[in-house]
């Protein structure tokens, strides 16, 4: 396995260098003296804040803001809400701050905010995960009521979910409130941002542009040449190279989790025994080795959260093989498992914007082969569209699972029966009941324990395989040496960038 890990890293780097030579054949804009130039693996493809994950991208780019957001200390803060008062399990009264403005200079009042949030609730089903459909009704110029379909004791956390951004619609144009506004957009490739003059301290900000880089070496060379000031993120190998060259690389616990989503609707992983066998047969330490950092996941949340899981993820190859045999699989003359003459084959898939995941998939394919399981692997561009196709057995995925500082959002989105991101086809009435209980529970400590109980059941059922609690590496130039990344990639371009 160690030889394979070295080979995997070598193959990826060689491929990256080849791709780099192709990409760098297209000349890029020379950096201006004052602007800040960012390279990352993705740029938004549109500006509609009601479209799936677009609002997350808009906020990451510094264009939009959530009603509430996490600051660099992990505290929920809001530029829009002064006070939020719970009336009963599903009813809240809100008083707004009166100084926030849209980028066109108009006030963010109750009518504008409620119109935006109701539109999000209607058009983006991901916003309905935690508390069902929520209705917002103005009661004054800067006051409004909230009525939720299901109980929640943490409405500020719900309003911090990345779907709930502040915007208004002017014809076909969307207008936002973040520290920057869009000057130009080449969807998926490049965005140029100008300071929002109606945001505090606008005169201290510089123009920002963000460009997409599809491979690690292209990003590395652009940073080394001074073409970009911020590389978000770089692979572990590139991070080591840059550090050796005297460059500044900041390493943070990502907040994201790497996990494998199992297709339980059809195929081999619809069988509980096969799914549990795979869960036991994957040695997570191999992933830590190839990533050169991070921790074996103990659940679905980063280890620093007080609701993080406490599972001791087991590696037991013999027990895994016993479960496969229990499911009716036998080894053929080649040492590979088959059933009724058909080989046990698993389709692994991941996506381009998270290079770490490609490494995990390569190692996973090798691990499965050692178990006697044939594995195919593929990398796709748009994972959000692909995951609904069902054309996978294990999807290796990355998600910031607690961007609001609460576990409810992610657990409801991915594991409640029939929710939009539950593309695994998982359904467990005990989990649904625990999620309902979390929504009604006022004591945060009790909610945390319920979240851990849910994670224990999920580990046993294995609809998702807990893999890695990762670290991320961000390279910064001397121009922005004081830049401190936080919140994973939710706030790459933030109000303090360049200060």
N, C-alpha and C positions, 0 to 999 in steps of 0.2 A: 504493500500500500504506500510506503514512503516513496518508493521509486515512482509510483504513479503520481503522487502529489507533486514531485519535482517536475515530472514530464508535463503535467497539466499546466503548471505555472509557466513553463518554458514555451509550450505551444501557444498559450494565450498571449504572451509577450511578443512572440514572433509574428503572430497574426495581427497584433496591434500595430507593430512596426510597418507591416505591409499596408494595412489600411491607412496608416498615417501618411505614407508616401503618396497615396491617392488623394487624401483629403487636402494635404498641404499644397497640392498642385493648383488649387484655387486660391488666389491671393485674398487675404483678409484685410479689413480696414485697419490702418495703422492707429495705434492708441493715441488719443489726445493727451495733453499734459494734465488736464484737470479731471477728465472723466475716469470712471471706475469700470473696468472691463472684467466680466465674469464668464468663466467657462464651466459648463455642467453638462449632464447627459440628456437634458431635455429642456424644451421651451414650450410654453402653452400653445395649443393649436387653435384656440378661439377665446372669445371674451364673454360668452353667455354665462352669467353666474348661476343659472338654474340648471346647467348641463352637467350632470354627473360629477366628475372630480375637477371640473374647470375652476370652481371657486377656490379650491385648495391651491391650485397653481397661481391664480391671480394674487392670493395673499402671500404666497412664497416669493413672488416677484415684487412685492411691495406696492401693488396696485390697489388691492382691496383690503378690508379689515373685517374680522369677525366682530359680532356684537360684543362678545368678550374674547380676550386672547390671553395666552400665558406669557408672562414676562420672563426675563432671563433668570429669575429666581424661582420659577415654577409657580408663581402666584397669578390667579385670575384677575385681570384688570379690564376696564372698559372705558373708552372715550365717550360712550353714548349713554350709559345707564348710571344714574345717581343712586337709586334705591330700588330694590326689588323685594316685595313683601308677599309671602305666601298666605292665601286666604283659606284654602283647603288643599286636598291632595292634588287637584287638577286645575286650580284657579290661582292666578297671581296678579298683583297690581304693581305697575312699574312707573317710576318717575325718572325722567330723562335729564341728562345734562343739556345745557342749552347753547353750548359754544361750538359744537362740531359742525363742519361744513363739508359739502361735496366739493369735488375739484372745480366745479363751475361757479363756486361761491355761494350757492344756495344752502339754506339751513337743513340739517338733518333733524326734522321734527317727527312727531308721532305718526302723522299721516304717511310721510315718506317711508319711515322705517317699517310700519305695519304693512304697507303695500308691498315692499320688497320681501318681507318675511313670509307673507301669505302666498306670494308668487312662488317662492322657493318650496314651501310646503306642498303646493299643488303640482309643481313640475318636476321636482327632484325627490323621488321616493326615498333616497338615502337619508333625507332629513326627517323621515317619519319613524326611524328605527327605535329610538330610545323611549319616546313618550307617545307614539302614534301620531296622528295628524294634530297639529297645533294651530289654533286660530288666534290672530292678533287683532285687537280692536281699539282704535284711538278713543280716548275719553276726554282729551283736551289737547292743547297745542303740544305739550310735552309730557303727556301721561297716556298710558294705554293698559289694557287688560290682556292677559294670556289665559287661554283655556286649552288644556291638553286632553287628548283622548284617553291616555293611560296616566296613572300617577307617576310623579317624579318628585324627589325631595331636593333636587339640585338643578333648578332651572338655569342658574348662571352657567353651570357646566354644559347644559344642553345648548344654550345660546353661544357657547364657545366651540361647538362642533363646526368643522371646517365648511360645512354646507351653508351655514348661516352668516353670510357676509352682507354688508351694508352697501346698497346700490340704488340707483334710480334709472329708469328707462326714458330716453328722449328719442322718440322715433325708433330707428333701428340701432341707436347707440346706447351703450351702457356707461353710466358715470359712477365713479367710486370715490372713496374717501381716504385711501392710503397715502403714505408719504410721497409716492411717485404716481405719475400718470403716463399712459402709453403715448409715445411720440410716433413710433412706427412699429409694425409687427409683420414679420415674415413667419407665418404659422409653423411651429415645430422647429424652426431654424434660428431665428434671431428676433430679439425685441430690444428697442431703444426706449429708455425711460427718462422723463424730465421731472424735476422736482415739482410737486403739487404746491402751488403758491398759496393755497388755502389751508395748508397743514403747518402746524407750529414749527418754527426754525427752518423754514424752506430755504432761506438765504444761505444756510450752512451746507446745503446738499449740492452734490455734483450730478451731472448726467451719468446715467448707468446704462450699459448695454450687456445683454446676456446672449451667449452663443451656445449652440448645441455642438458637442463633440461626441462622436459615436464610439471612440475607443480610448483606452487609457494612455497610450503613448502620444497620440495627437494632443491630448490635454496636457500631458507633461511637457512636450516641446513648446507648446504655446505659452505655458507658464514660464519656462526657463528663458525663453526669448524676450519676455516682457510684454508679449502680446496681450496677456490677460493678467489681472491683479489677484484674482481669486479663482482657485480651482476647487469646485465642490461637486463631488468628492474625488479623491485619488485612491487607487488601489493600494494595498499594503506594500507591494513591491515598489511601486512608484514613490510612495511616501518615504521608504528607506533610501531610495536613490536621491531624492530631493534633500533629505536631511544630511546625507553624506556630502552633498554639494554645498552645504551651508545655508540652505533655504529654510524658511519657517513653515513648519507643518503642525497644525493643531489637531490633537486627537481628542475626541469626545465620545462618551457613551451615546449611541445613536438615538435611543428611545424607540427606534424601530425594532421590530422582531422579524427574524427570518423563519418561516414555517412552510410546511408542505400541505397544500390543500388536496384532500383525497376526493376523487370522483366516486361518490357512493350511489349514484343513480344507475350506473351500468358498468360492466366490465369487472375485472377481478376484484377490485377494491369494494365492491358492493357486499362482498363476503367479509363478515367481521373478523374471522380467523386470519384471512390473508392480510387485512389491514393491520391487525395487531402484530402479525409476524413481521411485516415491514418495519413497524415501529420499534420492535425489539432488535431487528437485524441491522440497523443503521448505527454506526459508531460516530457519534457527534464530535468526538475529539479529533477525528480526521478533518472535519470542517474548520475547527479552531486552528489546526496546524496550517492548513492551506491559506486561511485568511490572516494568519500571523497575529491573532488577537481575538478579543471577544470572550464570551463565556457560553458554556452549554446552557441552553434555555431550560428553565425550571417551570415554565408555564408560558403564558401569552403576553407577559408584560415585562418591561425592563426591571432588572433586579433592584433598582433604587426606589421603586414604588412600594408603598406599604400594603398594596393588594397584589403584589407579584406572587405567582404560583410558587409552591414549595415542593414540586414533584422531583424525585430523584430519577431522572430519565435513565432507564436501564438499557444496557447492551448485552444481549444474550443470544448468540447466534444459534446455539443448539436448541433453545426453546423456540426460537423463530422457525426453525426447520420442522420441529414437532407440530407446530400450529399449521404449517403448510400441508403436512401429511394428513393432519386432521381434516383439512379442507378438501382432501381427495387428490392432492398432487403427489406424483411420484417422480423420481429422477430417471431420466433415460440414459442410454449408453454414453452420452456426452456429458453426463453430470448436470444436466439442466432439468428443471422441473417442468412437467407437463401433466395434462389432465385430459382423458379421453382422446389422446393422441395430439392434442393442441398444446404448444408451448406456453408457459406462463410468461407473458410479455407485458411490460409496463411502459406507457408513454410518459416521459418526463418533459415538462415544458417550463420555460422561464422567459424573461424579457430583457431587452437591451439596456434599459436605463439604470439597471442595478448590476454593475459588473461582478460584484461579489457572488451573486446568485448563479452566474454562469460557472464559476469555480465549484460551487456546491453541487450543481447538477452533474458536472464531470466526475466528481468524486463519488456521488451517489450512484451513478451508472456503474462504476467499477465495483462498489460495494454490493450492489444487487447481483452483478455477474458472479462475484465470489460466493454468493448465496445460492446460485443456480437459477437466477432469474434473468431473462433477457430484457434489456432496457434500451429504448430509443430515446433520443433527446432532441429538442428543438428550441430555438430562441426566436421570439416574436417581437414585433415593434409595439403593438397596441394590446397590452395584456387585458385591459378592461373589456374590450370587445371579445377577445379570444376566450376569456374564462366563462362566458355565457354559452360558448359553443358545445361544451361537454367533450371536446376532442382531446382529452388528456386523462391520465390516471393520477398523476401527482403534479400539481402546479407549485413550483417553488416560488414563494411570494414574499414581499417585504411590505410591512405596514407599520406606521407609528400607531401603536394600539391604544395609547392614552394621551392624545393631544390636548385633552381638556383637563387632565389630572384626575379623571374618573374612569373606571373600567366599563361603565354601562354601555357607552356608545359602540365600542368595538364588539363586545359580546352580543349585543342585540343585533347589530348589522350582519354579523357573520354566522351566528349560531342559533338565533331564534328561528323557529319554523317559518319557512316561506318568505323571509326577509330578502331584499334585493341582492345583497352580497353573499348570501348563503347559496352559492352556486355548487356546493358540494352535495346538496340534497339531504343534509343532516336534519333530523327531527328527533327530539327527545322531550317528552312532556315534563320530565323532572327538571330539565334545564329551563324550559319555558316557564315553569312555575317558580323556579329560583330567580329568574330574571324579573318576573312580576313582583316577587317579594323584594328584590333590590329596589325597584321603583317606588315601593311604599315605605321603605325603611328610612327613618330620619337619622338614626345613629350611624355616622360614617364608619366607625369601627366595625359595626355589624355588617354594613354593606361590603366592607373589605373582606370579611370572612366569607360572606356569601359568594363573592367573586372568586375566592380561592376554592370554594366548594365546587363551583361551576368548572373551574380549570381542572380539578381532580377528575370529574366525570368525563370531561373532554379528553383527558389523557387516557383514561380507560377505554373510551369509545373510539378514539383515534380518528375523528373526521379530519383533524389537522394534526400534523406531526410537528411537535415542538423541536426546533433545530438549534438556532443560534441567537444569543443576545449580543449583538455586534458592537464594535467600536467603528467610528468613521474618522477619516483623515481629510483635513481641509488645508490646502496650501494657500498662503497669503503673502503678498509682496510687502515691501517696506512701506509702500504708500498707505496700506490699511493694516499695519502691524498690530494695531490695538483692537481690530475686529474680533469679537468673541461670538462664535456660533452657538446657538442653543435651539432647543425644540426640534432636533433633527433637521429636516429641510423645509419646515413649515414657515420659517421667517428668514430665508437666506438674505433677501433684501429687506432690511428693517430700518426703522427710523433713525438708528444710530450708526448706520453704515457710513464710513468715511469721516466720522466726527473725531 
